[in-house]
């Protein structure tokens, strides 16, 4: 699975591999995008500069068994990650 971003002014596409799901786990603020990813059987929270999509940091979420979604709190710059109810 991958996410495709199209730049409508240049008709160029950029791709991000390994999103955890197709319908959750992505959050934006003015300059950044946070994304839940699943690579090699492990869960990560990655932070990208937006709109360049340069990866800034990727954090291993080893303490979470099944992260389900994220929410960016714009007021204080925090990202909340919650787990599925397995």
Number of C-alpha atoms within 10 A of each C-alpha: 10 12 12 11 13 11 11 8 6 7 7 9 10 12 11 13 12 18 22 24 17 11 8 14 20 20 17 17 13 9 10 18 20 23 24 25 24 18 12 6 7 14 23 22 22 18 20 18 17 15 13 10 15 12 14 11 12 16 12 14 17 11 8 15 12 16 22 16 19 19 16 17 13 11 6 7 9 10 14 10 16 14 12 10 7 5
